[in-house]
Each structure stands twice: as structure tokens, then as C-alpha cells.
Amino acid sequence: MIISGRAADGAVEAIETKENDQVLGVQWHPEFLYDTMPEEFDLFKDFVARATKYAKK
């Protein structure tokens, strides 16, 4: 696992792995932030894209 995101206080907020593109974990609620930070919705778009790619295998 690699740390791919931290909070301002240094707490780990996101992890992922290079070995498997289906693994991504976040420790916040992007669904509550999309109206003030639209880039948060990118997490959901990425999830759907990965799931679609996986389903086609």
C-alpha cells in the first residue's frame, strides 16, 4: 500500500496500491463535499470507470 493523501495534520487520508488498480481507500466523505469542491466527484467517476472496466473482463 502507498499513502496517496494526507490531512493538514499529517493523518493518512488516502491509500492505494500500484499492484491492483481496483484498490483505493479514502478516509473522508467526498459525497458531502462535491457541491463546494466539484473535484471530489472525480472519485465517483473514477470508481464507475474502474468498475466498468472490470465488468468487461
PQR file with spaces between the fields and no chain letter, atoms N, CA, C, O and H, PARSE charges and radii, in Angstrom:
ATOM       1  N    MET     1       0.845   -1.177    0.000 -0.4000 1.5000
ATOM       2  CA   MET     1       0.000    0.000    0.000 -0.0000 2.0000
ATOM       3  C    MET     1       0.886    1.234    0.000  0.5500 1.7000
ATOM       4  O    MET     1       1.965    1.249    0.593 -0.5500 1.4000
ATOM       5  N    ILE     2       0.413    2.255   -0.669 -0.4000 1.5000
ATOM       6  CA   ILE     2       1.112    3.533   -0.645 -0.0000 2.0000
ATOM       7  C    ILE     2       0.149    4.600   -0.127  0.5500 1.7000
ATOM       8  O    ILE     2      -1.058    4.536   -0.361 -0.5500 1.4000
ATOM       9  H    ILE     2      -0.463    2.243   -1.151  0.4000 1.0000
ATOM      10  N    ILE     3       0.690    5.547    0.558 -0.4000 1.5000
ATOM      11  CA   ILE     3      -0.103    6.675    1.043 -0.0000 2.0000
ATOM      12  C    ILE     3      -0.213    7.683   -0.089  0.5500 1.7000
ATOM      13  O    ILE     3       0.799    8.165   -0.597 -0.5500 1.4000
ATOM      14  H    ILE     3       1.671    5.598    0.749  0.4000 1.0000
ATOM      15  N    SER     4      -1.424    7.997   -0.480 -0.4000 1.5000
ATOM      16  CA   SER     4      -1.613    8.936   -1.581 -0.0000 2.0000
ATOM      17  C    SER     4      -2.329   10.218   -1.160  0.5500 1.7000
ATOM      18  O    SER     4      -2.591   11.086   -1.993 -0.5500 1.4000
ATOM      19  H    SER     4      -2.247    7.605   -0.068  0.4000 1.0000
ATOM      20  N    GLY     5      -2.643   10.338    0.118 -0.4000 1.5000
ATOM      21  CA   GLY     5      -3.259   11.562    0.602 -0.0000 2.0000
ATOM      22  C    GLY     5      -3.143   11.695    2.109  0.5500 1.7000
ATOM      23  O    GLY     5      -3.280   10.721    2.850 -0.5500 1.4000
ATOM      24  H    GLY     5      -2.430    9.634    0.795  0.4000 1.0000
ATOM      25  N    ARG     6      -2.887   12.915    2.547 -0.4000 1.5000
ATOM      26  CA   ARG     6      -2.789   13.213    3.988 -0.0000 2.0000
ATOM      27  C    ARG     6      -3.596   14.469    4.305  0.5500 1.7000
ATOM      28  O    ARG     6      -3.770   15.349    3.462 -0.5500 1.4000
ATOM      29  H    ARG     6      -2.776   13.706    1.945  0.4000 1.0000
ATOM      30  N    ALA     7      -4.076   14.527    5.526 -0.4000 1.5000
ATOM      31  CA   ALA     7      -4.752   15.724    6.028 -0.0000 2.0000
ATOM      32  C    ALA     7      -3.688   16.759    6.399  0.5500 1.7000
ATOM      33  O    ALA     7      -2.497   16.452    6.437 -0.5500 1.4000
ATOM      34  H    ALA     7      -3.935   13.812    6.211  0.4000 1.0000
ATOM      35  N    ALA     8      -4.124   17.960    6.666 -0.4000 1.5000
ATOM      36  CA   ALA     8      -3.194   19.032    7.041 -0.0000 2.0000
ATOM      37  C    ALA     8      -2.384   18.676    8.289  0.5500 1.7000
ATOM      38  O    ALA     8      -1.251   19.131    8.452 -0.5500 1.4000
ATOM      39  H    ALA     8      -5.092   18.209    6.635  0.4000 1.0000
ATOM      40  N    ASP     9      -2.973   17.857    9.171 -0.4000 1.5000
ATOM      41  CA   ASP     9      -2.253   17.466   10.391 -0.0000 2.0000
ATOM      42  C    ASP     9      -1.354   16.242   10.191  0.5500 1.7000
ATOM      43  O    ASP     9      -0.733   15.769   11.143 -0.5500 1.4000
ATOM      44  H    ASP     9      -3.893   17.487    9.039  0.4000 1.0000
ATOM      45  N    GLY    10      -1.283   15.732    8.966 -0.4000 1.5000
ATOM      46  CA   GLY    10      -0.414   14.606    8.661 -0.0000 2.0000
ATOM      47  C    GLY    10      -1.085   13.250    8.717  0.5500 1.7000
ATOM      48  O    GLY    10      -0.471   12.249    8.348 -0.5500 1.4000
ATOM      49  H    GLY    10      -1.788   16.116    8.193  0.4000 1.0000
ATOM      50  N    ALA    11      -2.327   13.188    9.168 -0.4000 1.5000
ATOM      51  CA   ALA    11      -3.042   11.911    9.231 -0.0000 2.0000
ATOM      52  C    ALA    11      -3.252   11.351    7.825  0.5500 1.7000
ATOM      53  O    ALA    11      -3.566   12.087    6.889 -0.5500 1.4000
ATOM      54  H    ALA    11      -2.826   14.001    9.468  0.4000 1.0000
ATOM      55  N    VAL    12      -3.073   10.046    7.695 -0.4000 1.5000
ATOM      56  CA   VAL    12      -3.284    9.391    6.402 -0.0000 2.0000
ATOM      57  C    VAL    12      -4.771    9.449    6.062  0.5500 1.7000
ATOM      58  O    VAL    12      -5.612    9.068    6.876 -0.5500 1.4000
ATOM      59  H    VAL    12      -2.818    9.449    8.455  0.4000 1.0000
ATOM      60  N    GLU    13      -5.093    9.923    4.864 -0.4000 1.5000
ATOM      61  CA   GLU    13      -6.481   10.054    4.432 -0.0000 2.0000
ATOM      62  C    GLU    13      -6.787    9.258    3.177  0.5500 1.7000
ATOM      63  O    GLU    13      -7.957    9.057    2.850 -0.5500 1.4000
ATOM      64  H    GLU    13      -4.409   10.233    4.202  0.4000 1.0000
ATOM      65  N    ALA    14      -5.751    8.793    2.455 -0.4000 1.5000
ATOM      66  CA   ALA    14      -5.987    8.010    1.237 -0.0000 2.0000
ATOM      67  C    ALA    14      -4.845    7.023    1.037  0.5500 1.7000
ATOM      68  O    ALA    14      -3.677    7.342    1.261 -0.5500 1.4000
ATOM      69  H    ALA    14      -4.801    8.956    2.720  0.4000 1.0000
ATOM      70  N    ILE    15      -5.212    5.811    0.607 -0.4000 1.5000
ATOM      71  CA   ILE    15      -4.221    4.785    0.295 -0.0000 2.0000
ATOM      72  C    ILE    15      -4.594    4.121   -1.022  0.5500 1.7000
ATOM      73  O    ILE    15      -5.758    4.118   -1.424 -0.5500 1.4000
ATOM      74  H    ILE    15      -6.161    5.552    0.425  0.4000 1.0000
ATOM      75  N    GLU    16      -3.607    3.569   -1.677 -0.4000 1.5000
ATOM      76  CA   GLU    16      -3.832    2.796   -2.895 -0.0000 2.0000
ATOM      77  C    GLU    16      -2.641    1.881   -3.105  0.5500 1.7000
ATOM      78  O    GLU    16      -1.693    1.893   -2.320 -0.5500 1.4000
ATOM      79  H    GLU    16      -2.662    3.572   -1.351  0.4000 1.0000
ATOM      80  N    THR    17      -2.692    1.094   -4.154 -0.4000 1.5000
ATOM      81  CA   THR    17      -1.601    0.203   -4.473 -0.0000 2.0000
ATOM      82  C    THR    17      -1.327    0.232   -5.964  0.5500 1.7000
ATOM      83  O    THR    17      -2.249    0.408   -6.760 -0.5500 1.4000
ATOM      84  H    THR    17      -3.463    1.084   -4.791  0.4000 1.0000
ATOM      85  N    LYS    18      -0.093    0.065   -6.344 -0.4000 1.5000
ATOM      86  CA   LYS    18       0.262    0.030   -7.764 -0.0000 2.0000
ATOM      87  C    LYS    18       0.050   -1.363   -8.347  0.5500 1.7000
ATOM      88  O    LYS    18      -0.006   -1.523   -9.567 -0.5500 1.4000
ATOM      89  H    LYS    18       0.656   -0.079   -5.696  0.4000 1.0000
ATOM      90  N    GLU    19      -0.069   -2.376   -7.481 -0.4000 1.5000
ATOM      91  CA   GLU    19      -0.218   -3.749   -7.945 -0.0000 2.0000
ATOM      92  C    GLU    19      -1.623   -4.071   -8.441  0.5500 1.7000
ATOM      93  O    GLU    19      -1.797   -4.994   -9.236 -0.5500 1.4000
ATOM      94  H    GLU    19      -0.024   -2.247   -6.490  0.4000 1.0000
ATOM      95  N    ASN    20      -2.627   -3.324   -7.983 -0.4000 1.5000
ATOM      96  CA   ASN    20      -4.009   -3.629   -8.327 -0.0000 2.0000
ATOM      97  C    ASN    20      -4.787   -2.325   -8.445  0.5500 1.7000
ATOM      98  O    ASN    20      -4.991   -1.627   -7.452 -0.5500 1.4000
ATOM      99  H    ASN    20      -2.485   -2.575   -7.337  0.4000 1.0000
ATOM     100  N    ASP    21      -5.224   -1.996   -9.663 -0.4000 1.5000
ATOM     101  CA   ASP    21      -5.918   -0.715   -9.850 -0.0000 2.0000
ATOM     102  C    ASP    21      -7.351   -0.725   -9.312  0.5500 1.7000
ATOM     103  O    ASP    21      -8.085    0.246   -9.494 -0.5500 1.4000
ATOM     104  H    ASP    21      -5.058   -2.563  -10.470  0.4000 1.0000
ATOM     105  N    GLN    22      -7.750   -1.807   -8.658 -0.4000 1.5000
ATOM     106  CA   GLN    22      -9.073   -1.868   -8.044 -0.0000 2.0000
ATOM     107  C    GLN    22      -9.038   -1.508   -6.563  0.5500 1.7000
ATOM     108  O    GLN    22     -10.071   -1.560   -5.895 -0.5500 1.4000
ATOM     109  H    GLN    22      -7.153   -2.596   -8.510  0.4000 1.0000
ATOM     110  N    VAL    23      -7.882   -1.150   -6.043 -0.4000 1.5000
ATOM     111  CA   VAL    23      -7.739   -0.860   -4.618 -0.0000 2.0000
ATOM     112  C    VAL    23      -7.508    0.632   -4.408  0.5500 1.7000
ATOM     113  O    VAL    23      -6.529    1.196   -4.898 -0.5500 1.4000
ATOM     114  H    VAL    23      -7.043   -1.108   -6.585  0.4000 1.0000
ATOM     115  N    LEU    24      -8.410    1.255   -3.683 -0.4000 1.5000
ATOM     116  CA   LEU    24      -8.307    2.676   -3.343 -0.0000 2.0000
ATOM     117  C    LEU    24      -9.129    2.887   -2.088  0.5500 1.7000
ATOM     118  O    LEU    24     -10.282    2.460   -2.025 -0.5500 1.4000
ATOM     119  H    LEU    24      -9.205    0.796   -3.285  0.4000 1.0000
ATOM     120  N    GLY    25      -8.561    3.531   -1.099 -0.4000 1.5000
ATOM     121  CA   GLY    25      -9.288    3.806    0.127 -0.0000 2.0000
ATOM     122  C    GLY    25      -9.160    5.261    0.519  0.5500 1.7000
ATOM     123  O    GLY    25      -8.073    5.835    0.449 -0.5500 1.4000
ATOM     124  H    GLY    25      -7.624    3.878   -1.150  0.4000 1.0000
ATOM     125  N    VAL    26     -10.268    5.864    0.932 -0.4000 1.5000
ATOM     126  CA   VAL    26     -10.244    7.249    1.402 -0.0000 2.0000
ATOM     127  C    VAL    26     -10.896    7.324    2.771  0.5500 1.7000
ATOM     128  O    VAL    26     -11.806    6.553    3.075 -0.5500 1.4000
ATOM     129  H    VAL    26     -11.151    5.398    0.989  0.4000 1.0000
ATOM     130  N    GLN    27     -10.438    8.242    3.588 -0.4000 1.5000
ATOM     131  CA   GLN    27     -10.923    8.419    4.945 -0.0000 2.0000
ATOM     132  C    GLN    27     -11.551    9.807    5.082  0.5500 1.7000
ATOM     133  O    GLN    27     -11.190   10.582    5.968 -0.5500 1.4000
ATOM     134  H    GLN    27      -9.699    8.869    3.341  0.4000 1.0000
ATOM     135  N    TRP    28     -12.469   10.095    4.215 -0.4000 1.5000
ATOM     136  CA   TRP    28     -13.275   11.307    4.310 -0.0000 2.0000
ATOM     137  C    TRP    28     -14.539   11.062    3.516  0.5500 1.7000
ATOM     138  O    TRP    28     -14.694    9.988    2.934 -0.5500 1.4000
ATOM     139  H    TRP    28     -12.762    9.465    3.496  0.4000 1.0000
ATOM     140  N    HIS    29     -15.434   12.006    3.474 -0.4000 1.5000
ATOM     141  CA   HIS    29     -16.711   11.826    2.796 -0.0000 2.0000
ATOM     142  C    HIS    29     -16.810   12.753    1.591  0.5500 1.7000
ATOM     143  O    HIS    29     -17.381   13.839    1.692 -0.5500 1.4000
ATOM     144  H    HIS    29     -15.309   12.878    3.947  0.4000 1.0000
ATOM     145  N    PRO    30     -16.256   12.333    0.444 -0.5600 1.5000
ATOM     146  CA   PRO    30     -16.322   13.194   -0.735  0.2800 2.0000
ATOM     147  C    PRO    30     -17.755   13.481   -1.181  0.5500 1.7000
ATOM     148  O    PRO    30     -18.013   14.501   -1.821 -0.5500 1.4000
ATOM     149  N    GLU    31     -18.687   12.588   -0.847 -0.4000 1.5000
ATOM     150  CA   GLU    31     -20.079   12.818   -1.241 -0.0000 2.0000
ATOM     151  C    GLU    31     -20.676   14.032   -0.543  0.5500 1.7000
ATOM     152  O    GLU    31     -21.678   14.575   -1.008 -0.5500 1.4000
ATOM     153  H    GLU    31     -18.478   11.759   -0.327  0.4000 1.0000
ATOM     154  N    PHE    32     -20.081   14.468    0.565 -0.4000 1.5000
ATOM     155  CA   PHE    32     -20.555   15.657    1.254 -0.0000 2.0000
ATOM     156  C    PHE    32     -19.879   16.932    0.752  0.5500 1.7000
ATOM     157  O    PHE    32     -20.276   18.037    1.122 -0.5500 1.4000
ATOM     158  H    PHE    32     -19.267   14.027    0.943  0.4000 1.0000
ATOM     159  N    LEU    33     -18.871   16.778   -0.080 -0.4000 1.5000
ATOM     160  CA   LEU    33     -18.070   17.927   -0.498 -0.0000 2.0000
ATOM     161  C    LEU    33     -18.257   18.323   -1.965  0.5500 1.7000
ATOM     162  O    LEU    33     -17.789   19.384   -2.377 -0.5500 1.4000
ATOM     163  H    LEU    33     -18.548   15.881   -0.381  0.4000 1.0000
ATOM     164  N    TYR    34     -18.934   17.486   -2.758 -0.4000 1.5000
ATOM     165  CA   TYR    34     -18.964   17.739   -4.197 -0.0000 2.0000
ATOM     166  C    TYR    34     -19.605   19.059   -4.584  0.5500 1.7000
ATOM     167  O    TYR    34     -19.281   19.608   -5.637 -0.5500 1.4000
ATOM     168  H    TYR    34     -19.314   16.624   -2.423  0.4000 1.0000
ATOM     169  N    ASP    35     -20.503   19.581   -3.766 -0.4000 1.5000
ATOM     170  CA   ASP    35     -21.143   20.851   -4.125 -0.0000 2.0000
ATOM     171  C    ASP    35     -20.228   22.055   -3.895  0.5500 1.7000
ATOM     172  O    ASP    35     -20.384   23.083   -4.554 -0.5500 1.4000
ATOM     173  H    ASP    35     -20.766   19.135   -2.910  0.4000 1.0000
ATOM     174  N    THR    36     -19.279   21.937   -2.971 -0.4000 1.5000
ATOM     175  CA   THR    36     -18.340   23.037   -2.738 -0.0000 2.0000
ATOM     176  C    THR    36     -16.959   22.753   -3.342  0.5500 1.7000
ATOM     177  O    THR    36     -16.170   23.671   -3.570 -0.5500 1.4000
ATOM     178  H    THR    36     -19.152   21.102   -2.435  0.4000 1.0000
ATOM     179  N    MET    37     -16.682   21.483   -3.594 -0.4000 1.5000
ATOM     180  CA   MET    37     -15.411   21.077   -4.195 -0.0000 2.0000
ATOM     181  C    MET    37     -15.720   20.049   -5.288  0.5500 1.7000
ATOM     182  O    MET    37     -15.601   18.847   -5.049 -0.5500 1.4000
ATOM     183  H    MET    37     -17.322   20.738   -3.408  0.4000 1.0000
ATOM     184  N    PRO    38     -16.119   20.505   -6.489 -0.5600 1.5000
ATOM     185  CA   PRO    38     -16.561   19.587   -7.545  0.2800 2.0000
ATOM     186  C    PRO    38     -15.550   18.493   -7.902  0.5500 1.7000
ATOM     187  O    PRO    38     -15.939   17.430   -8.387 -0.5500 1.4000
ATOM     188  N    GLU    39     -14.268   18.742   -7.668 -0.4000 1.5000
ATOM     189  CA   GLU    39     -13.262   17.725   -7.985 -0.0000 2.0000
ATOM     190  C    GLU    39     -13.437   16.471   -7.133  0.5500 1.7000
ATOM     191  O    GLU    39     -12.938   15.407   -7.500 -0.5500 1.4000
ATOM     192  H    GLU    39     -13.953   19.605   -7.274  0.4000 1.0000
ATOM     193  N    GLU    40     -14.131   16.576   -6.012 -0.4000 1.5000
ATOM     194  CA   GLU    40     -14.394   15.404   -5.183 -0.0000 2.0000
ATOM     195  C    GLU    40     -15.246   14.379   -5.924  0.5500 1.7000
ATOM     196  O    GLU    40     -15.154   13.181   -5.656 -0.5500 1.4000
ATOM     197  H    GLU    40     -14.537   17.440   -5.714  0.4000 1.0000
ATOM     198  N    PHE    41     -16.070   14.847   -6.851 -0.4000 1.5000
ATOM     199  CA   PHE    41     -16.920   13.939   -7.634 -0.0000 2.0000
ATOM     200  C    PHE    41     -16.072   13.056   -8.548  0.5500 1.7000
ATOM     201  O    PHE    41     -16.534   12.007   -8.997 -0.5500 1.4000
ATOM     202  H    PHE    41     -16.145   15.820   -7.069  0.4000 1.0000
ATOM     203  N    ASP    42     -14.844   13.471   -8.826 -0.4000 1.5000
ATOM     204  CA   ASP    42     -13.951   12.665   -9.660 -0.0000 2.0000
ATOM     205  C    ASP    42     -13.710   11.287   -9.056  0.5500 1.7000
ATOM     206  O    ASP    42     -13.502   10.325   -9.796 -0.5500 1.4000
ATOM     207  H    ASP    42     -14.468   14.323   -8.462  0.4000 1.0000
ATOM     208  N    LEU    43     -13.731   11.168   -7.734 -0.4000 1.5000
ATOM     209  CA   LEU    43     -13.581    9.858   -7.102 -0.0000 2.0000
ATOM     210  C    LEU    43     -14.693    8.908   -7.532  0.5500 1.7000
ATOM     211  O    LEU    43     -14.446    7.730   -7.788 -0.5500 1.4000
ATOM     212  H    LEU    43     -13.899   11.949   -7.133  0.4000 1.0000
ATOM     213  N    PHE    44     -15.900    9.418   -7.609 -0.4000 1.5000
ATOM     214  CA   PHE    44     -17.020    8.573   -8.014 -0.0000 2.0000
ATOM     215  C    PHE    44     -16.937    8.228   -9.496  0.5500 1.7000
ATOM     216  O    PHE    44     -17.197    7.088   -9.881 -0.5500 1.4000
ATOM     217  H    PHE    44     -16.101   10.375   -7.401  0.4000 1.0000
ATOM     218  N    LYS    45     -16.577    9.197  -10.327 -0.4000 1.5000
ATOM     219  CA   LYS    45     -16.428    8.916  -11.753 -0.0000 2.0000
ATOM     220  C    LYS    45     -15.339    7.874  -11.980  0.5500 1.7000
ATOM     221  O    LYS    45     -15.488    6.992  -12.825 -0.5500 1.4000
ATOM     222  H    LYS    45     -16.366   10.122  -10.014  0.4000 1.0000
ATOM     223  N    ASP    46     -14.244    7.975  -11.229 -0.4000 1.5000
ATOM     224  CA   ASP    46     -13.163    7.006  -11.341 -0.0000 2.0000
ATOM     225  C    ASP    46     -13.630    5.622  -10.895  0.5500 1.7000
ATOM     226  O    ASP    46     -13.300    4.622  -11.533 -0.5500 1.4000
ATOM     227  H    ASP    46     -14.123    8.692  -10.542  0.4000 1.0000
ATOM     228  N    PHE    47     -14.385    5.558   -9.817 -0.4000 1.5000
ATOM     229  CA   PHE    47     -14.906    4.286   -9.329 -0.0000 2.0000
ATOM     230  C    PHE    47     -15.768    3.614  -10.395  0.5500 1.7000
ATOM     231  O    PHE    47     -15.615    2.420  -10.651 -0.5500 1.4000
ATOM     232  H    PHE    47     -14.653    6.371   -9.299  0.4000 1.0000
ATOM     233  N    VAL    48     -16.666    4.366  -11.015 -0.4000 1.5000
ATOM     234  CA   VAL    48     -17.540    3.809  -12.053 -0.0000 2.0000
ATOM     235  C    VAL    48     -16.711    3.348  -13.251  0.5500 1.7000
ATOM     236  O    VAL    48     -16.976    2.284  -13.811 -0.5500 1.4000
ATOM     237  H    VAL    48     -16.790    5.336  -10.807  0.4000 1.0000
ATOM     238  N    ALA    49     -15.724    4.126  -13.645 -0.4000 1.5000
ATOM     239  CA   ALA    49     -14.865    3.737  -14.762 -0.0000 2.0000
ATOM     240  C    ALA    49     -14.110    2.443  -14.458  0.5500 1.7000
ATOM     241  O    ALA    49     -14.021    1.565  -15.316 -0.5500 1.4000
ATOM     242  H    ALA    49     -15.509    4.991  -13.190  0.4000 1.0000
ATOM     243  N    ARG    50     -13.571    2.317  -13.255 -0.4000 1.5000
ATOM     244  CA   ARG    50     -12.860    1.100  -12.878 -0.0000 2.0000
ATOM     245  C    ARG    50     -13.791   -0.098  -12.817  0.5500 1.7000
ATOM     246  O    ARG    50     -13.423   -1.190  -13.251 -0.5500 1.4000
ATOM     247  H    ARG    50     -13.644    3.030  -12.558  0.4000 1.0000
ATOM     248  N    ALA    51     -14.986    0.092  -12.287 -0.4000 1.5000
ATOM     249  CA   ALA    51     -15.953   -0.995  -12.195 -0.0000 2.0000
ATOM     250  C    ALA    51     -16.397   -1.435  -13.583  0.5500 1.7000
ATOM     251  O    ALA    51     -16.553   -2.630  -13.836 -0.5500 1.4000
ATOM     252  H    ALA    51     -15.284    0.979  -11.935  0.4000 1.0000
ATOM     253  N    THR    52     -16.599   -0.489  -14.472 -0.4000 1.5000
ATOM     254  CA   THR    52     -16.992   -0.816  -15.843 -0.0000 2.0000
ATOM     255  C    THR    52     -15.890   -1.603  -16.548  0.5500 1.7000
ATOM     256  O    THR    52     -16.163   -2.595  -17.223 -0.5500 1.4000
ATOM     257  H    THR    52     -16.472    0.481  -14.267  0.4000 1.0000
ATOM     258  N    LYS    53     -14.664   -1.162  -16.390 -0.4000 1.5000
ATOM     259  CA   LYS    53     -13.506   -1.867  -16.980 -0.0000 2.0000
ATOM     260  C    LYS    53     -13.417   -3.283  -16.436  0.5500 1.7000
ATOM     261  O    LYS    53     -13.185   -4.228  -17.191 -0.5500 1.4000
ATOM     262  H    LYS    53     -14.442   -0.356  -15.841  0.4000 1.0000
ATOM     263  N    TYR    54     -13.598   -3.433  -15.137 -0.4000 1.5000
ATOM     264  CA   TYR    54     -13.529   -4.747  -14.506 -0.0000 2.0000
ATOM     265  C    TYR    54     -14.656   -5.651  -15.021  0.5500 1.7000
ATOM     266  O    TYR    54     -14.430   -6.832  -15.285 -0.5500 1.4000
ATOM     267  H    TYR    54     -13.786   -2.665  -14.524  0.4000 1.0000
ATOM     268  N    ALA    55     -15.859   -5.104  -15.162 -0.4000 1.5000
ATOM     269  CA   ALA    55     -17.008   -5.899  -15.595 -0.0000 2.0000
ATOM     270  C    ALA    55     -16.844   -6.408  -17.020  0.5500 1.7000
ATOM     271  O    ALA    55     -17.413   -7.438  -17.380 -0.5500 1.4000
ATOM     272  H    ALA    55     -16.043   -4.145  -14.947  0.4000 1.0000
ATOM     273  N    LYS    56     -16.072   -5.695  -17.830 -0.4000 1.5000
ATOM     274  CA   LYS    56     -15.858   -6.109  -19.224 -0.0000 2.0000
ATOM     275  C    LYS    56     -14.833   -7.225  -19.365  0.5500 1.7000
ATOM     276  O    LYS    56     -14.695   -7.814  -20.437 -0.5500 1.4000
ATOM     277  H    LYS    56     -15.609   -4.859  -17.537  0.4000 1.0000
ATOM     278  N    LYS    57     -14.110   -7.517  -18.279 -0.4000 1.5000
ATOM     279  CA   LYS    57     -13.092   -8.584  -18.337 -0.0000 2.0000
ATOM     280  C    LYS    57     -13.741   -9.945  -18.402  0.5500 1.7000
ATOM     281  O    LYS    57     -13.045  -10.959  -18.456 -0.5500 1.4000
ATOM     282  H    LYS    57     -14.222   -7.039  -17.408  0.4000 1.0000
